[in-house]
């Protein structure tokens, strides 16, 4: 795909990207796809997927208590537990505001580790990474932000989410459906959004503006971006997913180059139909 070459013009030391379709076809790659990049918050979808495996295995229930009083596993996955961004303190009642929370994912990891009697990084490895052949991916530390991976491995994950084998497709559909619709909140790096829609571990584009995806991205687009200069989106309307990893911290440069890059990828996908 010619559009992927746009990463050559990004003001970053290293970048790599790929597009994979809903049937698992790798349409194109560009850059060092085996290079290991810190994922920052692109770690969260991997952690969420492991949490959903734990749910399907019967180790946890989505609506069982977890985190602050009144909060559940579902609240933690959807950033509605009321926990603060990076502190283990409660700033709102569960289900009343969309408070993006690294602390919430850390509480989630601890909850699943206790339920399964397996350290959460090891559970992620057994539940998600190993079955998908993601041998270059590690999660040592916070389930919110300490993953390290490659474009090659994240393509495997993006293919799985589009055509699930590890989870029931109905569970994945629930993960990409808005939890607690209508809640306002701040999307880090992009300001206040009303509504600030989120699924189970995946951010949902809907009508957010500004946003890190493209102007032509469908409202159904879901995924995540990371403060380390990384993103993964899946656009069901386009029938494809895109992974782009870089080694420069998110900032104005990313807000400037990511949306036109995504629009170019989507245009090329549309032309190929």
Secondary structure, 3 states (H helix, E strand, C coil): CHHHHHHHHCCCCCEEEEEEECCCCEEEEEECCCCCEEEECCHHHHHHHHHHHHHHCCCCCCCCECCCCCCEHHHHHCCCCCECCCCCCECCCCCCCECCCHHHHHHHHHHHHHHHCCCHHHHHHHHHHCCCCCCCCEECCCCCCEEEECHHHHHHHHHHHHCCCCCCHHHHHHHCCCCCCCCCEEECCCEEECCCCECCCCEECCCCCCCCCCCCCCCCCEEEEECCCEEEEEECCCCEEEEEEECCCCCHHHHHHHHHHHHHHHHHHHHCC
